[in-house]
Amino acid sequence: MNTQQIKENLIDAINQSDNPVFLMEVSKLIDIDLENEKVIKLKKAQIEELKTAIAQIENGELLTHEEAKKQAEEWLQD
């Protein structure tokens, strides 16, 4: 079944249904899909922070989860 056929089947099922629970669940799924397609616009400072973080990762400048937890515990004790 191709994408167009799936769309047509969904439209038919929605049009034929009077079940509010079914229709609300379909609506929720559509909302989730639309949320995943939203474009997030970052500020210049945020982009620079991400570039810095990516460069650090590429250079091996990172902590393991355990190292980060230990570092956080030390900061909290100060």
Jmol script that loads the backbone (N, CA, C; Angstrom):
load data "model"
ATOM      1  N   MET A   1       0.855  -1.175   0.000  1.00  0.00           N
ATOM      2  CA  MET A   1       0.000   0.000   0.000  1.00  0.00           C
ATOM      3  C   MET A   1       0.903   1.241   0.000  1.00  0.00           C
ATOM      4  N   ASN A   2       0.656   2.146  -0.906  1.00  0.00           N
ATOM      5  CA  ASN A   2       1.478   3.349  -0.979  1.00  0.00           C
ATOM      6  C   ASN A   2       0.911   4.449  -0.075  1.00  0.00           C
ATOM      7  N   THR A   3       1.653   5.522   0.032  1.00  0.00           N
ATOM      8  CA  THR A   3       1.276   6.617   0.929  1.00  0.00           C
ATOM      9  C   THR A   3      -0.086   7.202   0.581  1.00  0.00           C
ATOM     10  N   GLN A   4      -0.358   7.378  -0.680  1.00  0.00           N
ATOM     11  CA  GLN A   4      -1.642   7.955  -1.103  1.00  0.00           C
ATOM     12  C   GLN A   4      -2.807   7.055  -0.694  1.00  0.00           C
ATOM     13  N   GLN A   5      -2.643   5.758  -0.847  1.00  0.00           N
ATOM     14  CA  GLN A   5      -3.705   4.817  -0.463  1.00  0.00           C
ATOM     15  C   GLN A   5      -3.937   4.845   1.051  1.00  0.00           C
ATOM     16  N   ILE A   6      -2.853   4.942   1.810  1.00  0.00           N
ATOM     17  CA  ILE A   6      -2.976   5.019   3.271  1.00  0.00           C
ATOM     18  C   ILE A   6      -3.751   6.270   3.660  1.00  0.00           C
ATOM     19  N   LYS A   7      -3.411   7.406   3.051  1.00  0.00           N
ATOM     20  CA  LYS A   7      -4.117   8.657   3.333  1.00  0.00           C
ATOM     21  C   LYS A   7      -5.608   8.532   3.027  1.00  0.00           C
ATOM     22  N   GLU A   8      -5.908   7.965   1.873  1.00  0.00           N
ATOM     23  CA  GLU A   8      -7.307   7.811   1.483  1.00  0.00           C
ATOM     24  C   GLU A   8      -8.060   6.901   2.449  1.00  0.00           C
ATOM     25  N   ASN A   9      -7.419   5.812   2.884  1.00  0.00           N
ATOM     26  CA  ASN A   9      -8.054   4.906   3.849  1.00  0.00           C
ATOM     27  C   ASN A   9      -8.296   5.608   5.177  1.00  0.00           C
ATOM     28  N   LEU A  10      -7.348   6.398   5.618  1.00  0.00           N
ATOM     29  CA  LEU A  10      -7.513   7.137   6.868  1.00  0.00           C
ATOM     30  C   LEU A  10      -8.639   8.159   6.765  1.00  0.00           C
ATOM     31  N   ILE A  11      -8.673   8.885   5.674  1.00  0.00           N
ATOM     32  CA  ILE A  11      -9.731   9.876   5.468  1.00  0.00           C
ATOM     33  C   ILE A  11     -11.101   9.198   5.464  1.00  0.00           C
ATOM     34  N   ASP A  12     -11.196   8.065   4.772  1.00  0.00           N
ATOM     35  CA  ASP A  12     -12.468   7.323   4.754  1.00  0.00           C
ATOM     36  C   ASP A  12     -12.864   6.874   6.155  1.00  0.00           C
ATOM     37  N   ALA A  13     -11.899   6.334   6.909  1.00  0.00           N
ATOM     38  CA  ALA A  13     -12.202   5.852   8.261  1.00  0.00           C
ATOM     39  C   ALA A  13     -12.649   6.999   9.157  1.00  0.00           C
ATOM     40  N   ILE A  14     -11.996   8.143   9.038  1.00  0.00           N
ATOM     41  CA  ILE A  14     -12.368   9.316   9.844  1.00  0.00           C
ATOM     42  C   ILE A  14     -13.760   9.798   9.462  1.00  0.00           C
ATOM     43  N   ASN A  15     -14.015   9.892   8.165  1.00  0.00           N
ATOM     44  CA  ASN A  15     -15.320  10.371   7.697  1.00  0.00           C
ATOM     45  C   ASN A  15     -16.468   9.443   8.093  1.00  0.00           C
ATOM     46  N   GLN A  16     -16.196   8.156   8.191  1.00  0.00           N
ATOM     47  CA  GLN A  16     -17.247   7.196   8.522  1.00  0.00           C
ATOM     48  C   GLN A  16     -17.467   7.042  10.027  1.00  0.00           C
ATOM     49  N   SER A  17     -16.537   7.516  10.822  1.00  0.00           N
ATOM     50  CA  SER A  17     -16.621   7.293  12.262  1.00  0.00           C
ATOM     51  C   SER A  17     -17.410   8.381  12.979  1.00  0.00           C
ATOM     52  N   ASP A  18     -18.216   7.937  13.944  1.00  0.00           N
ATOM     53  CA  ASP A  18     -18.888   8.851  14.867  1.00  0.00           C
ATOM     54  C   ASP A  18     -18.403   8.599  16.292  1.00  0.00           C
ATOM     55  N   ASN A  19     -17.319   7.840  16.409  1.00  0.00           N
ATOM     56  CA  ASN A  19     -16.771   7.475  17.708  1.00  0.00           C
ATOM     57  C   ASN A  19     -15.848   8.590  18.199  1.00  0.00           C
ATOM     58  N   PRO A  20     -16.268   9.351  19.219  1.00  0.00           N
ATOM     59  CA  PRO A  20     -15.455  10.481  19.670  1.00  0.00           C
ATOM     60  C   PRO A  20     -14.092  10.061  20.231  1.00  0.00           C
ATOM     61  N   VAL A  21     -14.013   8.890  20.845  1.00  0.00           N
ATOM     62  CA  VAL A  21     -12.728   8.420  21.393  1.00  0.00           C
ATOM     63  C   VAL A  21     -11.748   8.157  20.256  1.00  0.00           C
ATOM     64  N   PHE A  22     -12.212   7.452  19.233  1.00  0.00           N
ATOM     65  CA  PHE A  22     -11.379   7.176  18.061  1.00  0.00           C
ATOM     66  C   PHE A  22     -10.910   8.475  17.415  1.00  0.00           C
ATOM     67  N   LEU A  23     -11.836   9.398  17.214  1.00  0.00           N
ATOM     68  CA  LEU A  23     -11.498  10.655  16.552  1.00  0.00           C
ATOM     69  C   LEU A  23     -10.519  11.487  17.370  1.00  0.00           C
ATOM     70  N   MET A  24     -10.681  11.487  18.703  1.00  0.00           N
ATOM     71  CA  MET A  24      -9.742  12.231  19.559  1.00  0.00           C
ATOM     72  C   MET A  24      -8.345  11.610  19.505  1.00  0.00           C
ATOM     73  N   GLU A  25      -8.268  10.287  19.485  1.00  0.00           N
ATOM     74  CA  GLU A  25      -6.962   9.619  19.421  1.00  0.00           C
ATOM     75  C   GLU A  25      -6.270   9.903  18.090  1.00  0.00           C
ATOM     76  N   VAL A  26      -7.026   9.876  17.014  1.00  0.00           N
ATOM     77  CA  VAL A  26      -6.453  10.216  15.698  1.00  0.00           C
ATOM     78  C   VAL A  26      -5.958  11.661  15.723  1.00  0.00           C
ATOM     79  N   SER A  27      -6.748  12.538  16.310  1.00  0.00           N
ATOM     80  CA  SER A  27      -6.370  13.943  16.411  1.00  0.00           C
ATOM     81  C   SER A  27      -5.071  14.108  17.197  1.00  0.00           C
ATOM     82  N   LYS A  28      -4.939  13.370  18.292  1.00  0.00           N
ATOM     83  CA  LYS A  28      -3.706  13.436  19.088  1.00  0.00           C
ATOM     84  C   LYS A  28      -2.498  12.985  18.276  1.00  0.00           C
ATOM     85  N   LEU A  29      -2.663  11.902  17.512  1.00  0.00           N
ATOM     86  CA  LEU A  29      -1.565  11.412  16.679  1.00  0.00           C
ATOM     87  C   LEU A  29      -1.155  12.446  15.634  1.00  0.00           C
ATOM     88  N   ILE A  30      -2.144  13.102  15.062  1.00  0.00           N
ATOM     89  CA  ILE A  30      -1.847  14.142  14.065  1.00  0.00           C
ATOM     90  C   ILE A  30      -1.107  15.298  14.730  1.00  0.00           C
ATOM     91  N   ASP A  31      -1.539  15.694  15.919  1.00  0.00           N
ATOM     92  CA  ASP A  31      -0.868  16.775  16.644  1.00  0.00           C
ATOM     93  C   ASP A  31       0.583  16.418  16.945  1.00  0.00           C
ATOM     94  N   ILE A  32       0.825  15.174  17.359  1.00  0.00           N
ATOM     95  CA  ILE A  32       2.193  14.732  17.650  1.00  0.00           C
ATOM     96  C   ILE A  32       3.047  14.825  16.403  1.00  0.00           C
ATOM     97  N   ASP A  33       2.509  14.372  15.288  1.00  0.00           N
ATOM     98  CA  ASP A  33       3.260  14.409  14.038  1.00  0.00           C
ATOM     99  C   ASP A  33       3.574  15.846  13.637  1.00  0.00           C
ATOM    100  N   LEU A  34       2.605  16.740  13.801  1.00  0.00           N
ATOM    101  CA  LEU A  34       2.824  18.141  13.439  1.00  0.00           C
ATOM    102  C   LEU A  34       3.845  18.796  14.360  1.00  0.00           C
ATOM    103  N   GLU A  35       3.836  18.432  15.647  1.00  0.00           N
ATOM    104  CA  GLU A  35       4.813  18.981  16.579  1.00  0.00           C
ATOM    105  C   GLU A  35       6.226  18.579  16.181  1.00  0.00           C
ATOM    106  N   ASN A  36       6.384  17.362  15.678  1.00  0.00           N
ATOM    107  CA  ASN A  36       7.697  16.872  15.274  1.00  0.00           C
ATOM    108  C   ASN A  36       8.217  17.590  14.041  1.00  0.00           C
ATOM    109  N   GLU A  37       7.344  18.256  13.317  1.00  0.00           N
ATOM    110  CA  GLU A  37       7.749  18.954  12.102  1.00  0.00           C
ATOM    111  C   GLU A  37       8.030  20.439  12.335  1.00  0.00           C
ATOM    112  N   LYS A  38       7.786  20.925  13.554  1.00  0.00           N
ATOM    113  CA  LYS A  38       8.018  22.329  13.829  1.00  0.00           C
ATOM    114  C   LYS A  38       9.503  22.657  13.707  1.00  0.00           C
ATOM    115  N   VAL A  39       9.782  23.807  13.170  1.00  0.00           N
ATOM    116  CA  VAL A  39      11.153  24.274  13.046  1.00  0.00           C
ATOM    117  C   VAL A  39      11.454  25.176  14.231  1.00  0.00           C
ATOM    118  N   ILE A  40      12.520  24.859  14.912  1.00  0.00           N
ATOM    119  CA  ILE A  40      12.930  25.675  16.050  1.00  0.00           C
ATOM    120  C   ILE A  40      14.018  26.625  15.579  1.00  0.00           C
ATOM    121  N   LYS A  41      13.793  27.902  15.769  1.00  0.00           N
ATOM    122  CA  LYS A  41      14.785  28.894  15.369  1.00  0.00           C
ATOM    123  C   LYS A  41      15.654  29.217  16.579  1.00  0.00           C
ATOM    124  N   LEU A  42      16.944  29.017  16.410  1.00  0.00           N
ATOM    125  CA  LEU A  42      17.884  29.284  17.485  1.00  0.00           C
ATOM    126  C   LEU A  42      18.474  30.668  17.341  1.00  0.00           C
ATOM    127  N   LYS A  43      18.801  31.254  18.487  1.00  0.00           N
ATOM    128  CA  LYS A  43      19.483  32.538  18.484  1.00  0.00           C
ATOM    129  C   LYS A  43      20.949  32.304  18.147  1.00  0.00           C
ATOM    130  N   LYS A  44      21.624  33.356  17.723  1.00  0.00           N
ATOM    131  CA  LYS A  44      23.025  33.246  17.325  1.00  0.00           C
ATOM    132  C   LYS A  44      23.873  32.683  18.468  1.00  0.00           C
ATOM    133  N   ALA A  45      23.628  33.128  19.689  1.00  0.00           N
ATOM    134  CA  ALA A  45      24.397  32.643  20.839  1.00  0.00           C
ATOM    135  C   ALA A  45      24.174  31.145  21.052  1.00  0.00           C
ATOM    136  N   GLN A  46      22.951  30.677  20.844  1.00  0.00           N
ATOM    137  CA  GLN A  46      22.659  29.256  21.003  1.00  0.00           C
ATOM    138  C   GLN A  46      23.389  28.427  19.944  1.00  0.00           C
ATOM    139  N   ILE A  47      23.412  28.921  18.728  1.00  0.00           N
ATOM    140  CA  ILE A  47      24.117  28.231  17.646  1.00  0.00           C
ATOM    141  C   ILE A  47      25.601  28.138  17.969  1.00  0.00           C
ATOM    142  N   GLU A  48      26.175  29.227  18.464  1.00  0.00           N
ATOM    143  CA  GLU A  48      27.595  29.224  18.824  1.00  0.00           C
ATOM    144  C   GLU A  48      27.883  28.236  19.950  1.00  0.00           C
ATOM    145  N   GLU A  49      26.994  28.155  20.935  1.00  0.00           N
ATOM    146  CA  GLU A  49      27.158  27.196  22.031  1.00  0.00           C
ATOM    147  C   GLU A  49      27.133  25.766  21.496  1.00  0.00           C
ATOM    148  N   LEU A  50      26.230  25.503  20.574  1.00  0.00           N
ATOM    149  CA  LEU A  50      26.160  24.167  19.982  1.00  0.00           C
ATOM    150  C   LEU A  50      27.417  23.844  19.177  1.00  0.00           C
ATOM    151  N   LYS A  51      27.913  24.814  18.431  1.00  0.00           N
ATOM    152  CA  LYS A  51      29.146  24.603  17.670  1.00  0.00           C
ATOM    153  C   LYS A  51      30.313  24.299  18.602  1.00  0.00           C
ATOM    154  N   THR A  52      30.369  25.031  19.712  1.00  0.00           N
ATOM    155  CA  THR A  52      31.425  24.795  20.693  1.00  0.00           C
ATOM    156  C   THR A  52      31.311  23.393  21.268  1.00  0.00           C
ATOM    157  N   ALA A  53      30.098  22.999  21.618  1.00  0.00           N
ATOM    158  CA  ALA A  53      29.872  21.663  22.184  1.00  0.00           C
ATOM    159  C   ALA A  53      30.250  20.567  21.189  1.00  0.00           C
ATOM    160  N   ILE A  54      29.885  20.743  19.939  1.00  0.00           N
ATOM    161  CA  ILE A  54      30.228  19.752  18.908  1.00  0.00           C
ATOM    162  C   ILE A  54      31.730  19.657  18.745  1.00  0.00           C
ATOM    163  N   ALA A  55      32.415  20.791  18.733  1.00  0.00           N
ATOM    164  CA  ALA A  55      33.876  20.790  18.613  1.00  0.00           C
ATOM    165  C   ALA A  55      34.517  20.082  19.804  1.00  0.00           C
ATOM    166  N   GLN A  56      33.993  20.323  20.999  1.00  0.00           N
ATOM    167  CA  GLN A  56      34.523  19.651  22.190  1.00  0.00           C
ATOM    168  C   GLN A  56      34.359  18.138  22.081  1.00  0.00           C
ATOM    169  N   ILE A  57      33.210  17.701  21.629  1.00  0.00           N
ATOM    170  CA  ILE A  57      32.978  16.268  21.465  1.00  0.00           C
ATOM    171  C   ILE A  57      33.939  15.689  20.442  1.00  0.00           C
ATOM    172  N   GLU A  58      34.093  16.375  19.323  1.00  0.00           N
ATOM    173  CA  GLU A  58      34.993  15.901  18.267  1.00  0.00           C
ATOM    174  C   GLU A  58      36.438  15.840  18.746  1.00  0.00           C
ATOM    175  N   ASN A  59      36.816  16.705  19.686  1.00  0.00           N
ATOM    176  CA  ASN A  59      38.171  16.725  20.226  1.00  0.00           C
ATOM    177  C   ASN A  59      38.339  15.823  21.442  1.00  0.00           C
ATOM    178  N   GLY A  60      37.292  15.080  21.772  1.00  0.00           N
ATOM    179  CA  GLY A  60      37.371  14.168  22.901  1.00  0.00           C
ATOM    180  C   GLY A  60      37.258  14.851  24.246  1.00  0.00           C
ATOM    181  N   GLU A  61      36.814  16.091  24.260  1.00  0.00           N
ATOM    182  CA  GLU A  61      36.672  16.838  25.510  1.00  0.00           C
ATOM    183  C   GLU A  61      35.276  16.587  26.074  1.00  0.00           C
ATOM    184  N   LEU A  62      35.111  15.420  26.679  1.00  0.00           N
ATOM    185  CA  LEU A  62      33.812  15.095  27.233  1.00  0.00           C
ATOM    186  C   LEU A  62      33.963  14.262  28.483  1.00  0.00           C
ATOM    187  N   LEU A  63      32.881  14.149  29.228  1.00  0.00           N
ATOM    188  CA  LEU A  63      32.868  13.377  30.456  1.00  0.00           C
ATOM    189  C   LEU A  63      31.938  12.187  30.292  1.00  0.00           C
ATOM    190  N   THR A  64      32.269  11.097  30.970  1.00  0.00           N
ATOM    191  CA  THR A  64      31.326   9.991  31.036  1.00  0.00           C
ATOM    192  C   THR A  64      30.201  10.399  31.981  1.00  0.00           C
ATOM    193  N   HIS A  65      29.149   9.632  31.985  1.00  0.00           N
ATOM    194  CA  HIS A  65      28.027   9.922  32.884  1.00  0.00           C
ATOM    195  C   HIS A  65      28.502   9.901  34.333  1.00  0.00           C
ATOM    196  N   GLU A  66      29.308   8.919  34.671  1.00  0.00           N
ATOM    197  CA  GLU A  66      29.804   8.804  36.043  1.00  0.00           C
ATOM    198  C   GLU A  66      30.700   9.993  36.411  1.00  0.00           C
ATOM    199  N   GLU A  67      31.548  10.427  35.487  1.00  0.00           N
ATOM    200  CA  GLU A  67      32.408  11.586  35.743  1.00  0.00           C
ATOM    201  C   GLU A  67      31.572  12.852  35.959  1.00  0.00           C
ATOM    202  N   ALA A  68      30.540  13.007  35.150  1.00  0.00           N
ATOM    203  CA  ALA A  68      29.679  14.186  35.277  1.00  0.00           C
ATOM    204  C   ALA A  68      28.940  14.173  36.611  1.00  0.00           C
ATOM    205  N   LYS A  69      28.446  12.991  37.030  1.00  0.00           N
ATOM    206  CA  LYS A  69      27.775  12.887  38.321  1.00  0.00           C
ATOM    207  C   LYS A  69      28.724  13.234  39.462  1.00  0.00           C
ATOM    208  N   LYS A  70      29.959  12.723  39.387  1.00  0.00           N
ATOM    209  CA  LYS A  70      30.950  12.999  40.433  1.00  0.00           C
ATOM    210  C   LYS A  70      31.267  14.491  40.484  1.00  0.00           C
ATOM    211  N   GLN A  71      31.432  15.103  39.312  1.00  0.00           N
ATOM    212  CA  GLN A  71      31.719  16.535  39.244  1.00  0.00           C
ATOM    213  C   GLN A  71      30.557  17.352  39.821  1.00  0.00           C
ATOM    214  N   ALA A  72      29.344  16.967  39.513  1.00  0.00           N
ATOM    215  CA  ALA A  72      28.175  17.680  40.031  1.00  0.00           C
ATOM    216  C   ALA A  72      28.101  17.549  41.553  1.00  0.00           C
ATOM    217  N   GLU A  73      28.389  16.362  42.066  1.00  0.00           N
ATOM    218  CA  GLU A  73      28.386  16.161  43.515  1.00  0.00           C
ATOM    219  C   GLU A  73      29.435  17.045  44.194  1.00  0.00           C
ATOM    220  N   GLU A  74      30.601  17.160  43.573  1.00  0.00           N
ATOM    221  CA  GLU A  74      31.662  18.009  44.132  1.00  0.00           C
ATOM    222  C   GLU A  74      31.241  19.468  44.133  1.00  0.00           C
ATOM    223  N   TRP A  75      30.593  19.917  43.064  1.00  0.00           N
ATOM    224  CA  TRP A  75      30.131  21.312  42.992  1.00  0.00           C
ATOM    225  C   TRP A  75      29.086  21.590  44.063  1.00  0.00           C
ATOM    226  N   LEU A  76      28.225  20.626  44.300  1.00  0.00           N
ATOM    227  CA  LEU A  76      27.174  20.816  45.294  1.00  0.00           C
ATOM    228  C   LEU A  76      27.724  20.856  46.722  1.00  0.00           C
ATOM    229  N   GLN A  77      28.885  20.245  46.935  1.00  0.00           N
ATOM    230  CA  GLN A  77      29.482  20.234  48.262  1.00  0.00           C
ATOM    231  C   GLN A  77      30.223  21.532  48.572  1.00  0.00           C
ATOM    232  N   ASP A  78      30.599  22.251  47.552  1.00  0.00           N
ATOM    233  CA  ASP A  78      31.349  23.510  47.757  1.00  0.00           C
ATOM    234  C   ASP A  78      30.493  24.595  48.352  1.00  0.00           C
TER     235      ASP A  78
END
end "model"
wireframe off; spacefill off
backbone 0.3
color backbone group
